[in-house]
Amino acid sequence: MTPSSSSSSSSSSSSALSRLSNIQNHLQPSDQNSKISSGLVKLSPEVADALSHGGAIVALESTIISHGMPYPQNLETAKEVEAIVRNNGAIPATIAILNGVPCIGLTGDELETLANLGSKAQKTARRDISYVVATKGNGATTVSATMFFASMVGIPVFVTGGIGGVHRHGEHTMDISSDLTELGRTPVAVISAGVKSILDISRTLEYLETQGVCVAAYGTNEFPAFFTETSGFKAPCRVDCPEDCARLIDANMKLELRNGILITVPIPKEHAASGNIIESAIQTALREAREKNITGNAETPFLLSRVNQLTGGASLRATRFHYCCLILNRYLDIALVKNNALHGAKISVALAKLRENCGQR
């Protein structure tokens, strides 16, 4: 067979396969499309349009709106994060369950409703989804639930603040965040600031490895620990730009590995000094726990309580410094989410361009 005839044959085969695929999709609609058309989930018009045209979309969780801060700061923050995503070329898709209906992309009125509900909305992880839907309740999605819904409709990039992990002495208590198991079974790239050092970072990374999750650090070789860019643990992989991330996500999708990717973005330099104040409180609490021989089930509650005290949260005589620490903690939480939204939008845009150039949708 000559090269020209081989090329022609290859082109014809590719064309035939494409036509067969289109016929199959027409006769047997994808599970994703059937769930949308049946009304099981609701897409906002702009999210639906972006999905149909292969546009850049960034999924956003809603627990930070309902449980992260009071109204109206929560609403203002949600709008600001969505604006960052838009300003960097992607469509934001905040996810929540309202009156029993999973909503992928919230309108301004729906954001307002969720913000007003606050903690009256149920904090919803994967395990809670069916109950909230069945009871026609209102649910604010955590990392695991947001990943589930994003994957269901075909959104490959999700931005959050930090993820959960393995708690200290988790090998005895089995206190392991469902975020980690969700990463092991749901093909969505999660952009976060890593995990807080109050958790067991070493075992968290080991558990992610067991789950087959690719963990990459953005612009660094070290796995970030939320409030600080250093954790003492090397990241398994490194990516240095949105295009690197896009190629990583694309490869994972094409290979159908069926697990997520964790892309960790270190705290920005301008916030590092502030983050060190909170990190210092965490390290003090850890040292005190060791000195008092507080272990097992008692350690995590002690650490949370002690860090709260050290930053003024539980002090009846909170000083101005303590109050400032509380404000600083919340400020950093918001700053990190915004920074992750910036990177997540750029990654989503790069992925959309890559898939367009490869003729994918």
N, C-alpha and C positions, 0 to 999 in steps of 0.2 A: 504494500500500500504506500503510495507516494505521500509526502508531507502535506500536500494541498488536500488530497482526498481524506487523509486522516483528520485534518483540521475541520474539513467540511462535515465529516461524520460525527466528530465530537460536538460541533455546533448544533447539528440536527438532533443528536441525542439529548443535549442540554435543553433545547427548545421543547422537545417532546416531554421530557421530565417535568418541565415548567408547566406545560399545558395539563399534564396528568395531575400535578399538584393542585392547580387551580380548580380542576373538576372535582377532585376529592374534597377540597375545602368547601366547595359549593354544595356537594351532596352531604358532607358530614362536617357541619360547622364546628369550629374549635370549641373546646370546653369553655375557654375564656369568653368567646362571643356569645355562647348560649346562656351563660350566667348573666351577662349584661342584658341581652335581649329579653330574658325572662323576668327582669326586674328584681333579681336577687340582690344586685348592687346598683347603685346610682352613680353615674359619671356626670361631672359638671360639663357644660357644653365645650369649654375650652380644653379640658382634659380629653374629652372624646375626640375633638378635632385634632389635637396633637397626636393622639394615638393612631388615628386613621391615616395621618400623613407622615408618620415616623419622626415627629418633632421631639425636641428635648423636654423631658418632664422630670421633676424631682418630687418624690413622695416625702411628706412631712408627718410626723406623729402629732397627736393632739393632747397627750397627757400633760405636756408642758403648759398647755393652755388652761386645762382644768385643775391640775394639781400643782403646777409649778410656781404660781404667783397669784396675787389677788387681782380682782377686777378694779379698774380698767387696764392695769399694766399688762395683764395677760393678753388682752385684745390688741393693745398697741404693739406688743412684742410680736404677736402672730402676724400682724399686718406688715411689720418691718421686715421680718424674715421672708415673707412671701415677696415683698418688694425687692429684696436682694436677689432672690432667684430670678424674678422677671428682668431686673436690670442687667443680669448677666446672661440673658438669652434663653432661659428655660421657663416652662410653665410650672407653677407650684401646685401640688396636689395634696393638700392637707386632708388627712383621712380620719373619719370618726363615724360612729353609729348614732343616728338620730331617729328617734321614734321607731327603733327596730330595723332601720334601713342603713346598711353600710354605704357611706357616701365617700366617693373618691374625688376630692376637689370640693371645697366648700365655698359657697357664695358669701358675700359680705354679711348678709342677714344670718346665715348659718354659723359663721364665725362668732358673731355677736351672741347668738343663742348659747353656743357652747361656752363662751367666756362668762356669760351670766350664770350659767349652771354651776360653773366651778366644780368643786368636789362632789356636788350632787350627781354629776355624771360618773358612772362606774368606771374605775380604772380597769381597762380591758386588755388582757393578754390573750394569746391564742385559746387557752382553755376556757375563757369566759365568753367567746364570741357567740356560740350557739345559744347560750342562756340569754344574753342581752338581746339578740335578734328575736328569739322565741317569745320573750316577755315584752317586746316592743319598747325596750328601754333605751337610754342614752348612754353611750359608751365612748370614753376617750381612749384611743388606742396607744398601747405601749409599743416598744420595739418589735416584739414578736407578732402582734396583731397587725401592725402597720406593714411589716414585711409580707405577711400572708396576703393581705389585700392588694398590695402593690404587685406581687407576683401573679395574683389571680387575673389582673387586668393587663399585665404586660409592661409594668413600669420597672425598669432595671436598676434605678438609682434612688436611694433613700438617705436622707440626712437626719441626724439626731445629734444630741449633745454628747453623751457618753453612753456606753452600754454596760449592762450588768456583767457579773462574772462569777467566779467561784469564791465563796466566802472563806475566810480563814477557818481552818479545820473542816473544810467542806468534805474532805475525804471520810470524815466520821459522821457529819451531820447531813450530808447530801444536799446542803443548801447551795444550789447551783442555779443561776438565773436561766429562765427559759429563753433569753436572748441567744444564748450559746447553742442550744439545741435547734433553735429556729435557723440560725446561720448554717447549721449542718444539713438542713433539708430544704431550704428555700432559696432559689437562685436570684438573689437581689444583692447588689453591692451597697454596703452600709458605710456611710461616711461619718466618722465620729472622732472624738478627742481621746479615744482609748478608754481605759477603766481607771477609777479612782484607786489610789494606793491603799485605801482602807480594806480593799479586797486582796485576795491572793493572786497577784499578777502572774506568778510563775505557773501555778496550777490552772489559771484561766487560759494561758497560752497552750499548756499541755492538753487541756480539754478541747480547745479549738482544733488542735492538731488531730486529736482522736476523731473529731467530727468531720475531718477532711476539709476544713475551712482555710482558704488562702488568706493570710494576714500580711498586709503591706503597710509600711510607714511612708508618709509623704515627705520627701525631702530630707530624710534622716535615716540612720541605720538603727535607731533605738526606738523601742515601743514607748509611746507617750503615756503618761499617767494622769490625764485630764488636767489637773491644776499645774502640772509641771511637765516640761518637755523630756525629762529624763526619768527613767524608771529602774535603770540598771539591767534591763533585759533587752537583748538584741531582737529586732523584728526579723521574722523569717524572710521577708521580701522588702524591696525598696522601690518606690516609684517617685519620679521627679517632676512630672508635669501632667496636665489633664489628658494628654494624648497617651502617655504611658498607662494611665488608669483605664482609658477607653479600650486600649488593646488587650489589657488584662481581662476586663469584663467581657469583651467580645469573644475572646478565646474560651472563657468559661462557658458562655452561652452556646457557642458553636459545638463544643465538645459534649454539651449536655451533661455536665458533671452533677447538676441538680443540687448544688449547695451554694451558699452565699459567699461573698468576699467581704472582708473587713479592711477598709482603708482608713488608717488612723492619721489624723492631722494634728501636729503638736500645737500647743497654745502659742498664739502670736507673740513675738518678742516684746511688743508694747504692753502686754498683759502679764508677762512672766514674773515680774517683781511682785505684783499683786497676788498671783497664784502661789507664790512661795509662802505668803503669810498663811494661807489656808493649808498648804501642804505641811507647813511647820506644825500646825495644830494636830494634823493627822499623825505625824511622826511622834509628837509628844505623847499622844494617846496610845500609840503602839508601844512605846517604851514603858509607859506606866503599866500597861497590861502585862508585859513581860515581868516587870519588877514585882507585881502583885500576884503573879502566877495565875492570871485569869485566862482560861483556855476553854476550848469546846464551845458549847451552845452559849455560854455566858460572854464570850469575847466580843462578838459583833454588837450586841446591845450595849455593852460597855463602851466600845469604841465610838459608836454613834452618839451616845449620851455625852461622852467626854469631849468629843470634838465640838458638839453643840455648846457645851459649857465654856470651852476655851474660846469660842467665838462669840460668847455672850448670849446664846439662844436660851439657856435655862437659868440664867442668873437673875435673881429678883432685884439685884442692885447693879444692873448692867451699866457699865461705864460708857462714856462716849466712845472710847476705843472699841469696846465690845459691840456697840451698836454699829459702828463703822464696819466691823468685820462681817456682821450679818448682811449689811448692804453690799459689801464687797463680794461676798459669796454669791449672792443673787446676780450681781452685776457680771461676775465672771461666767456664771452659767449661761447668761444671755449672750455675752460676748463670744463664747465658744460656739454656741449654736449658730450665731450669725456668721462666724468665720467658716464653719463647716458648710453653711448654706452657700456661701460664696464659692468654695471649692467644689461643692456638689453640683452647682449649676454649670460651672465650667467643664466638669467631667461629663455631665449629661450632654452638653452641647458637642463636645469632642466625640462622644459615642454616637450621637445622631449623625454627625458628619461622616464618621468612619463607616457606619452602616449604609449611609446613602451612597458613598463612593464604591462600596462593595455590592450595591444593588439590592440591599436588604431593606425590609420594612418591619 
